[in-house]
Amino acid sequence: MRVTIVGAGIMGLATAWSLAKRGHQVTLVEQAATIPSNLAASGDQHRMIRRAYGAQGGYAALITEAYDAWDELWADLGASHYVAAGILCICQDPDDEADRFRQGFDAAGTPYERLTPDEAAARYRFLDGGTFRYAFRTPEGGALLCQRIAADLLHWLTEHGVEVLTDQRVAGLDPERGTVTLDGGAVLTSDLVVTTAGAWTLRLLPELADTLQVYRTAVVYLDPPADLADAWAKAPAILSVGGWCEGYVLPPVDGTGLKFGAGFMKRATDDPNADRTPEPGEGERLRDAFAPPFARIAEYRVRDVLTCAYTFTADDSFYSRQIGKVLAVSACSGHAYKFGAAIGRRVAEAVDTGATDRLQRWLRAELV
């Protein structure tokens, strides 16, 4: 089958990988001049993989499949771009986000190590032990190195016959004919078009606006105080600092930076290209939200602020819809990257079998 994929984030790259392995003729179209794009959600240095999902137990169970898919990808690439740093959560208030993650672990019978504030602050010197109720840690989980994954996937695809077209903005789709029209007027005709365009999905398929909303957010890269640099280099990924902030942290592993992010930074937008220049003080505002539970937060120097755009569904689940010869897959919702390789395999399976209804159920974590 001839398949055109629109969008070369992790889902587009992984779908092309899986389809190529199944013998399909694949063309991958990306609007950016380079892969990964620095505007794409999957173009950052690192993203988290973790089993903690609180009440969303279906996604927690699917992490097993996600690891299996990544292992298949590592075997094909000849290198693993995963750092098993472990996961830490810090509970500040009863029933805050970290507390709910712990409740989800209890419900699923997932083991973890619970730490008192003094124990956690002694182990992780960047914490202020007088500002939180408890912490808990699990050795499973850590960081996926996005830019290295994209670079190696791109090399693998070109070596295995996938046509990759960069710097090619899509002007329109025709679901009835299965065509993709590029800005310059060229038309690509396929048996099926798969859109994995992330925050740009609604520009191609505005009829999905009844389900998808685009948000703009930002993350900050920081230089910690010099005497805490070693503590951060050995730190686990922090899924939630709890409290009102509910922020997350990716430590500086394998040459990456120290990254802070939080959901309160996101805001709805109609244009994924708008407001992509960081605002004055945006990094400091995000940084300062992490005290508590971090000590000496004002001593962390802002190195860089990156903006991102995502599509979200109302319940933060992943989504797909078949429209004629177009299969739209929108799995942003802020937590899709960890499932990237598995989503690629599942989309390829749906292309082979035609069971797009089953794909939709899997994306919603209804099939475990």
VOPA-401666 format. One record per residue (C-alpha): x negated, y negated, z; residue in one letter. Coordinates in steps of 0.2 Angstrom, whole numbers. Example, Ala and Ser with C-alpha at 12.3 -4.5 7.8 and 13.67 -1.06 7.14 Angstrom:
VOPA-401666
<pt x="-62" y="22" z="39" sekol="a"/>
<pt x="-68" y="5" z="36" sekol="s"/>
This chain:
VOPA-401666
<pt x="0" y="0" z="0" sekol="m"/>
<pt x="-6" y="-18" z="-4" sekol="r"/>
<pt x="-4" y="-28" z="12" sekol="v"/>
<pt x="-8" y="-47" z="14" sekol="t"/>
<pt x="-11" y="-52" z="32" sekol="i"/>
<pt x="-9" y="-71" z="36" sekol="v"/>
<pt x="-20" y="-76" z="51" sekol="g"/>
<pt x="-37" y="-70" z="57" sekol="a"/>
<pt x="-36" y="-71" z="76" sekol="g"/>
<pt x="-38" y="-55" z="85" sekol="i"/>
<pt x="-21" y="-48" z="80" sekol="m"/>
<pt x="-25" y="-51" z="61" sekol="g"/>
<pt x="-42" y="-44" z="62" sekol="l"/>
<pt x="-37" y="-29" z="72" sekol="a"/>
<pt x="-22" y="-26" z="60" sekol="t"/>
<pt x="-34" y="-27" z="45" sekol="a"/>
<pt x="-46" y="-15" z="54" sekol="w"/>
<pt x="-32" y="-2" z="57" sekol="s"/>
<pt x="-24" y="-3" z="40" sekol="l"/>
<pt x="-41" y="-2" z="31" sekol="a"/>
<pt x="-44" y="14" z="41" sekol="k"/>
<pt x="-28" y="21" z="35" sekol="r"/>
<pt x="-32" y="18" z="17" sekol="g"/>
<pt x="-22" y="2" z="13" sekol="h"/>
<pt x="-28" y="-11" z="2" sekol="q"/>
<pt x="-29" y="-27" z="13" sekol="v"/>
<pt x="-31" y="-45" z="10" sekol="t"/>
<pt x="-34" y="-56" z="25" sekol="l"/>
<pt x="-30" y="-75" z="24" sekol="v"/>
<pt x="-37" y="-88" z="36" sekol="e"/>
<pt x="-34" y="-106" z="36" sekol="q"/>
<pt x="-50" y="-110" z="45" sekol="a"/>
<pt x="-67" y="-111" z="36" sekol="a"/>
<pt x="-74" y="-99" z="49" sekol="t"/>
<pt x="-69" y="-84" z="59" sekol="i"/>
<pt x="-65" y="-86" z="73" sekol="p"/>
<pt x="-58" y="-103" z="72" sekol="s"/>
<pt x="-61" y="-114" z="86" sekol="n"/>
<pt x="-43" y="-120" z="86" sekol="l"/>
<pt x="-37" y="-102" z="88" sekol="a"/>
<pt x="-32" y="-94" z="105" sekol="a"/>
<pt x="-43" y="-80" z="101" sekol="s"/>
<pt x="-58" y="-90" z="96" sekol="g"/>
<pt x="-64" y="-94" z="114" sekol="d"/>
<pt x="-80" y="-86" z="122" sekol="q"/>
<pt x="-71" y="-73" z="133" sekol="h"/>
<pt x="-54" y="-68" z="138" sekol="r"/>
<pt x="-48" y="-57" z="153" sekol="m"/>
<pt x="-42" y="-39" z="152" sekol="i"/>
<pt x="-33" y="-33" z="168" sekol="r"/>
<pt x="-20" y="-21" z="174" sekol="r"/>
<pt x="-12" y="-32" z="187" sekol="a"/>
<pt x="5" y="-38" z="180" sekol="y"/>
<pt x="16" y="-40" z="195" sekol="g"/>
<pt x="34" y="-36" z="191" sekol="a"/>
<pt x="30" y="-33" z="172" sekol="q"/>
<pt x="25" y="-15" z="175" sekol="g"/>
<pt x="27" y="-10" z="157" sekol="g"/>
<pt x="12" y="-20" z="152" sekol="y"/>
<pt x="2" y="-14" z="166" sekol="a"/>
<pt x="5" y="4" z="160" sekol="a"/>
<pt x="1" y="-1" z="142" sekol="l"/>
<pt x="-17" y="-6" z="148" sekol="i"/>
<pt x="-22" y="12" z="147" sekol="t"/>
<pt x="-18" y="12" z="128" sekol="e"/>
<pt x="-27" y="-5" z="127" sekol="a"/>
<pt x="-43" y="2" z="134" sekol="y"/>
<pt x="-41" y="17" z="122" sekol="d"/>
<pt x="-39" y="6" z="107" sekol="a"/>
<pt x="-54" y="-5" z="112" sekol="w"/>
<pt x="-65" y="11" z="114" sekol="d"/>
<pt x="-60" y="16" z="96" sekol="e"/>
<pt x="-65" y="-1" z="90" sekol="l"/>
<pt x="-82" y="-1" z="100" sekol="w"/>
<pt x="-86" y="16" z="91" sekol="a"/>
<pt x="-83" y="8" z="74" sekol="d"/>
<pt x="-92" y="-7" z="77" sekol="l"/>
<pt x="-107" y="2" z="85" sekol="g"/>
<pt x="-106" y="-10" z="100" sekol="a"/>
<pt x="-95" y="-14" z="115" sekol="s"/>
<pt x="-91" y="-32" z="119" sekol="h"/>
<pt x="-83" y="-29" z="136" sekol="y"/>
<pt x="-90" y="-33" z="153" sekol="v"/>
<pt x="-82" y="-23" z="167" sekol="a"/>
<pt x="-84" y="-36" z="180" sekol="a"/>
<pt x="-69" y="-31" z="190" sekol="g"/>
<pt x="-54" y="-42" z="195" sekol="i"/>
<pt x="-51" y="-53" z="211" sekol="l"/>
<pt x="-35" y="-61" z="217" sekol="c"/>
<pt x="-34" y="-74" z="231" sekol="i"/>
<pt x="-17" y="-76" z="240" sekol="c"/>
<pt x="-14" y="-93" z="248" sekol="q"/>
<pt x="5" y="-92" z="251" sekol="d"/>
<pt x="17" y="-78" z="254" sekol="p"/>
<pt x="25" y="-73" z="237" sekol="d"/>
<pt x="13" y="-83" z="227" sekol="d"/>
<pt x="7" y="-76" z="210" sekol="e"/>
<pt x="-8" y="-67" z="218" sekol="a"/>
<pt x="4" y="-59" z="231" sekol="d"/>
<pt x="16" y="-53" z="218" sekol="r"/>
<pt x="1" y="-45" z="208" sekol="f"/>
<pt x="-3" y="-36" z="224" sekol="r"/>
<pt x="15" y="-31" z="226" sekol="q"/>
<pt x="15" y="-24" z="208" sekol="g"/>
<pt x="-1" y="-13" z="213" sekol="f"/>
<pt x="8" y="-7" z="228" sekol="d"/>
<pt x="23" y="-2" z="218" sekol="a"/>
<pt x="13" y="7" z="205" sekol="a"/>
<pt x="1" y="15" z="217" sekol="g"/>
<pt x="-14" y="6" z="210" sekol="t"/>
<pt x="-28" y="6" z="222" sekol="p"/>
<pt x="-37" y="-10" z="227" sekol="y"/>
<pt x="-48" y="-16" z="241" sekol="e"/>
<pt x="-40" y="-29" z="252" sekol="r"/>
<pt x="-52" y="-42" z="260" sekol="l"/>
<pt x="-49" y="-54" z="274" sekol="t"/>
<pt x="-53" y="-72" z="271" sekol="p"/>
<pt x="-70" y="-71" z="281" sekol="d"/>
<pt x="-75" y="-55" z="271" sekol="e"/>
<pt x="-70" y="-63" z="254" sekol="a"/>
<pt x="-80" y="-79" z="258" sekol="a"/>
<pt x="-95" y="-69" z="264" sekol="a"/>
<pt x="-95" y="-59" z="248" sekol="r"/>
<pt x="-91" y="-73" z="236" sekol="y"/>
<pt x="-99" y="-89" z="243" sekol="r"/>
<pt x="-90" y="-101" z="232" sekol="f"/>
<pt x="-74" y="-97" z="242" sekol="l"/>
<pt x="-68" y="-108" z="257" sekol="d"/>
<pt x="-62" y="-94" z="269" sekol="g"/>
<pt x="-51" y="-106" z="279" sekol="g"/>
<pt x="-39" y="-109" z="264" sekol="t"/>
<pt x="-31" y="-93" z="260" sekol="f"/>
<pt x="-22" y="-78" z="268" sekol="r"/>
<pt x="-32" y="-63" z="260" sekol="y"/>
<pt x="-40" y="-57" z="244" sekol="a"/>
<pt x="-40" y="-41" z="235" sekol="f"/>
<pt x="-52" y="-33" z="222" sekol="r"/>
<pt x="-51" y="-19" z="209" sekol="t"/>
<pt x="-66" y="-13" z="199" sekol="p"/>
<pt x="-56" y="-10" z="183" sekol="e"/>
<pt x="-55" y="-25" z="172" sekol="g"/>
<pt x="-66" y="-39" z="167" sekol="g"/>
<pt x="-70" y="-49" z="151" sekol="a"/>
<pt x="-68" y="-47" z="133" sekol="l"/>
<pt x="-81" y="-57" z="123" sekol="l"/>
<pt x="-70" y="-64" z="109" sekol="c"/>
<pt x="-82" y="-73" z="98" sekol="q"/>
<pt x="-93" y="-57" z="97" sekol="r"/>
<pt x="-78" y="-46" z="93" sekol="i"/>
<pt x="-73" y="-57" z="79" sekol="a"/>
<pt x="-90" y="-58" z="71" sekol="a"/>
<pt x="-92" y="-39" z="72" sekol="d"/>
<pt x="-75" y="-36" z="66" sekol="l"/>
<pt x="-77" y="-48" z="51" sekol="l"/>
<pt x="-93" y="-39" z="46" sekol="h"/>
<pt x="-84" y="-22" z="48" sekol="w"/>
<pt x="-70" y="-28" z="37" sekol="l"/>
<pt x="-81" y="-34" z="23" sekol="t"/>
<pt x="-91" y="-18" z="23" sekol="e"/>
<pt x="-75" y="-8" z="22" sekol="h"/>
<pt x="-67" y="-16" z="7" sekol="g"/>
<pt x="-55" y="-29" z="15" sekol="v"/>
<pt x="-54" y="-45" z="5" sekol="e"/>
<pt x="-56" y="-60" z="17" sekol="v"/>
<pt x="-51" y="-77" z="11" sekol="l"/>
<pt x="-56" y="-91" z="23" sekol="t"/>
<pt x="-52" y="-110" z="22" sekol="d"/>
<pt x="-36" y="-105" z="13" sekol="q"/>
<pt x="-20" y="-113" z="21" sekol="r"/>
<pt x="-4" y="-104" z="17" sekol="v"/>
<pt x="9" y="-116" z="9" sekol="a"/>
<pt x="23" y="-104" z="9" sekol="g"/>
<pt x="30" y="-86" z="10" sekol="l"/>
<pt x="43" y="-78" z="0" sekol="d"/>
<pt x="50" y="-63" z="10" sekol="p"/>
<pt x="61" y="-57" z="-4" sekol="e"/>
<pt x="46" y="-55" z="-16" sekol="r"/>
<pt x="33" y="-52" z="-4" sekol="g"/>
<pt x="22" y="-67" z="-10" sekol="t"/>
<pt x="10" y="-79" z="-1" sekol="v"/>
<pt x="7" y="-96" z="-9" sekol="t"/>
<pt x="-9" y="-105" z="-5" sekol="l"/>
<pt x="-11" y="-123" z="-4" sekol="d"/>
<pt x="-20" y="-124" z="-21" sekol="g"/>
<pt x="-6" y="-115" z="-29" sekol="g"/>
<pt x="-13" y="-97" z="-30" sekol="a"/>
<pt x="0" y="-84" z="-27" sekol="v"/>
<pt x="-4" y="-67" z="-18" sekol="l"/>
<pt x="8" y="-53" z="-21" sekol="t"/>
<pt x="9" y="-38" z="-10" sekol="s"/>
<pt x="20" y="-24" z="-5" sekol="d"/>
<pt x="21" y="-31" z="13" sekol="l"/>
<pt x="15" y="-47" z="21" sekol="v"/>
<pt x="10" y="-47" z="39" sekol="v"/>
<pt x="10" y="-63" z="48" sekol="t"/>
<pt x="-1" y="-65" z="64" sekol="t"/>
<pt x="-3" y="-83" z="63" sekol="a"/>
<pt x="-1" y="-87" z="82" sekol="g"/>
<pt x="4" y="-105" z="85" sekol="a"/>
<pt x="6" y="-108" z="67" sekol="w"/>
<pt x="19" y="-95" z="64" sekol="t"/>
<pt x="34" y="-107" z="65" sekol="l"/>
<pt x="27" y="-117" z="50" sekol="r"/>
<pt x="28" y="-101" z="40" sekol="l"/>
<pt x="44" y="-94" z="47" sekol="l"/>
<pt x="54" y="-108" z="54" sekol="p"/>
<pt x="69" y="-96" z="57" sekol="e"/>
<pt x="59" y="-89" z="72" sekol="l"/>
<pt x="62" y="-105" z="82" sekol="a"/>
<pt x="76" y="-97" z="90" sekol="d"/>
<pt x="64" y="-86" z="99" sekol="t"/>
<pt x="47" y="-94" z="99" sekol="l"/>
<pt x="40" y="-110" z="107" sekol="q"/>
<pt x="23" y="-117" z="104" sekol="v"/>
<pt x="13" y="-124" z="118" sekol="y"/>
<pt x="-3" y="-134" z="119" sekol="r"/>
<pt x="-15" y="-130" z="134" sekol="t"/>
<pt x="-33" y="-133" z="139" sekol="a"/>
<pt x="-47" y="-124" z="148" sekol="v"/>
<pt x="-63" y="-131" z="156" sekol="v"/>
<pt x="-80" y="-124" z="156" sekol="y"/>
<pt x="-90" y="-129" z="171" sekol="l"/>
<pt x="-108" y="-129" z="178" sekol="d"/>
<pt x="-107" y="-124" z="197" sekol="p"/>
<pt x="-118" y="-131" z="210" sekol="p"/>
<pt x="-136" y="-124" z="208" sekol="a"/>
<pt x="-135" y="-114" z="224" sekol="d"/>
<pt x="-119" y="-106" z="219" sekol="l"/>
<pt x="-125" y="-101" z="201" sekol="a"/>
<pt x="-130" y="-84" z="206" sekol="d"/>
<pt x="-114" y="-80" z="216" sekol="a"/>
<pt x="-104" y="-84" z="200" sekol="w"/>
<pt x="-115" y="-74" z="189" sekol="a"/>
<pt x="-111" y="-59" z="200" sekol="k"/>
<pt x="-93" y="-63" z="202" sekol="a"/>
<pt x="-78" y="-53" z="196" sekol="p"/>
<pt x="-65" y="-61" z="185" sekol="a"/>
<pt x="-52" y="-70" z="195" sekol="i"/>
<pt x="-34" y="-66" z="189" sekol="l"/>
<pt x="-26" y="-79" z="201" sekol="s"/>
<pt x="-31" y="-91" z="214" sekol="v"/>
<pt x="-13" y="-91" z="221" sekol="g"/>
<pt x="-5" y="-106" z="228" sekol="g"/>
<pt x="3" y="-119" z="217" sekol="w"/>
<pt x="-11" y="-119" z="204" sekol="c"/>
<pt x="-10" y="-100" z="200" sekol="e"/>
<pt x="-26" y="-103" z="190" sekol="g"/>
<pt x="-38" y="-90" z="183" sekol="y"/>
<pt x="-57" y="-89" z="181" sekol="v"/>
<pt x="-69" y="-80" z="169" sekol="l"/>
<pt x="-86" y="-79" z="176" sekol="p"/>
<pt x="-102" y="-83" z="166" sekol="p"/>
<pt x="-106" y="-65" z="160" sekol="v"/>
<pt x="-118" y="-60" z="147" sekol="d"/>
<pt x="-122" y="-78" z="141" sekol="g"/>
<pt x="-104" y="-85" z="142" sekol="t"/>
<pt x="-99" y="-100" z="152" sekol="g"/>
<pt x="-89" y="-102" z="168" sekol="l"/>
<pt x="-71" y="-105" z="163" sekol="k"/>
<pt x="-56" y="-111" z="173" sekol="f"/>
<pt x="-38" y="-111" z="166" sekol="g"/>
<pt x="-21" y="-113" z="173" sekol="a"/>
<pt x="-3" y="-112" z="167" sekol="g"/>
<pt x="2" y="-129" z="173" sekol="f"/>
<pt x="-9" y="-137" z="159" sekol="m"/>
<pt x="3" y="-131" z="146" sekol="k"/>
<pt x="16" y="-142" z="138" sekol="r"/>
<pt x="28" y="-139" z="123" sekol="a"/>
<pt x="23" y="-146" z="106" sekol="t"/>
<pt x="30" y="-145" z="89" sekol="d"/>
<pt x="13" y="-146" z="81" sekol="d"/>
<pt x="-1" y="-134" z="85" sekol="p"/>
<pt x="-13" y="-146" z="77" sekol="n"/>
<pt x="-8" y="-161" z="88" sekol="a"/>
<pt x="-17" y="-167" z="103" sekol="d"/>
<pt x="-32" y="-155" z="101" sekol="r"/>
<pt x="-44" y="-168" z="107" sekol="t"/>
<pt x="-46" y="-167" z="126" sekol="p"/>
<pt x="-39" y="-181" z="135" sekol="e"/>
<pt x="-50" y="-192" z="147" sekol="p"/>
<pt x="-51" y="-183" z="164" sekol="g"/>
<pt x="-42" y="-168" z="158" sekol="e"/>
<pt x="-56" y="-156" z="163" sekol="g"/>
<pt x="-58" y="-164" z="180" sekol="e"/>
<pt x="-39" y="-163" z="183" sekol="r"/>
<pt x="-40" y="-144" z="180" sekol="l"/>
<pt x="-56" y="-142" z="190" sekol="r"/>
<pt x="-49" y="-151" z="205" sekol="d"/>
<pt x="-33" y="-140" z="206" sekol="a"/>
<pt x="-45" y="-125" z="211" sekol="f"/>
<pt x="-48" y="-133" z="229" sekol="a"/>
<pt x="-42" y="-123" z="238" sekol="p"/>
<pt x="-48" y="-109" z="238" sekol="p"/>
<pt x="-65" y="-115" z="231" sekol="f"/>
<pt x="-77" y="-125" z="241" sekol="a"/>
<pt x="-86" y="-140" z="235" sekol="r"/>
<pt x="-76" y="-142" z="219" sekol="i"/>
<pt x="-81" y="-160" z="216" sekol="a"/>
<pt x="-99" y="-153" z="214" sekol="e"/>
<pt x="-94" y="-143" z="198" sekol="y"/>
<pt x="-99" y="-153" z="183" sekol="r"/>
<pt x="-88" y="-152" z="168" sekol="v"/>
<pt x="-97" y="-146" z="153" sekol="r"/>
<pt x="-84" y="-144" z="140" sekol="d"/>
<pt x="-65" y="-144" z="138" sekol="v"/>
<pt x="-56" y="-133" z="125" sekol="l"/>
<pt x="-38" y="-135" z="119" sekol="t"/>
<pt x="-28" y="-120" z="113" sekol="c"/>
<pt x="-11" y="-117" z="106" sekol="a"/>
<pt x="0" y="-102" z="109" sekol="y"/>
<pt x="18" y="-96" z="105" sekol="t"/>
<pt x="28" y="-90" z="119" sekol="f"/>
<pt x="44" y="-81" z="121" sekol="t"/>
<pt x="56" y="-85" z="135" sekol="a"/>
<pt x="51" y="-70" z="145" sekol="d"/>
<pt x="33" y="-70" z="140" sekol="d"/>
<pt x="35" y="-54" z="130" sekol="s"/>
<pt x="27" y="-50" z="113" sekol="f"/>
<pt x="38" y="-51" z="98" sekol="y"/>
<pt x="40" y="-45" z="80" sekol="s"/>
<pt x="54" y="-47" z="67" sekol="r"/>
<pt x="55" y="-39" z="49" sekol="q"/>
<pt x="62" y="-52" z="36" sekol="i"/>
<pt x="62" y="-44" z="19" sekol="g"/>
<pt x="44" y="-40" z="14" sekol="k"/>
<pt x="37" y="-50" z="29" sekol="v"/>
<pt x="33" y="-42" z="46" sekol="l"/>
<pt x="31" y="-56" z="58" sekol="a"/>
<pt x="21" y="-52" z="74" sekol="v"/>
<pt x="19" y="-65" z="87" sekol="s"/>
<pt x="10" y="-58" z="103" sekol="a"/>
<pt x="3" y="-74" z="111" sekol="c"/>
<pt x="13" y="-78" z="127" sekol="s"/>
<pt x="-4" y="-81" z="135" sekol="g"/>
<pt x="-9" y="-63" z="138" sekol="h"/>
<pt x="-10" y="-54" z="122" sekol="a"/>
<pt x="-29" y="-54" z="118" sekol="y"/>
<pt x="-32" y="-39" z="130" sekol="k"/>
<pt x="-20" y="-29" z="119" sekol="f"/>
<pt x="-27" y="-35" z="102" sekol="g"/>
<pt x="-35" y="-18" z="96" sekol="a"/>
<pt x="-19" y="-9" z="102" sekol="a"/>
<pt x="-7" y="-21" z="93" sekol="i"/>
<pt x="-17" y="-19" z="77" sekol="g"/>
<pt x="-15" y="0" z="78" sekol="r"/>
<pt x="3" y="-1" z="82" sekol="r"/>
<pt x="7" y="-13" z="68" sekol="v"/>
<pt x="-3" y="-2" z="56" sekol="a"/>
<pt x="8" y="13" z="62" sekol="e"/>
<pt x="24" y="3" z="59" sekol="a"/>
<pt x="17" y="-1" z="41" sekol="v"/>
<pt x="15" y="17" z="38" sekol="d"/>
<pt x="31" y="23" z="45" sekol="t"/>
<pt x="43" y="8" z="42" sekol="g"/>
<pt x="48" y="10" z="61" sekol="a"/>
<pt x="47" y="-9" z="65" sekol="t"/>
<pt x="61" y="-7" z="78" sekol="d"/>
<pt x="49" y="5" z="87" sekol="r"/>
<pt x="35" y="-8" z="85" sekol="l"/>
<pt x="47" y="-22" z="93" sekol="q"/>
<pt x="51" y="-10" z="108" sekol="r"/>
<pt x="32" y="-7" z="111" sekol="w"/>
<pt x="28" y="-25" z="110" sekol="l"/>
<pt x="41" y="-28" z="123" sekol="r"/>
<pt x="33" y="-14" z="134" sekol="a"/>
<pt x="49" y="-4" z="133" sekol="e"/>
<pt x="39" y="11" z="126" sekol="l"/>
<pt x="26" y="17" z="139" sekol="v"/>
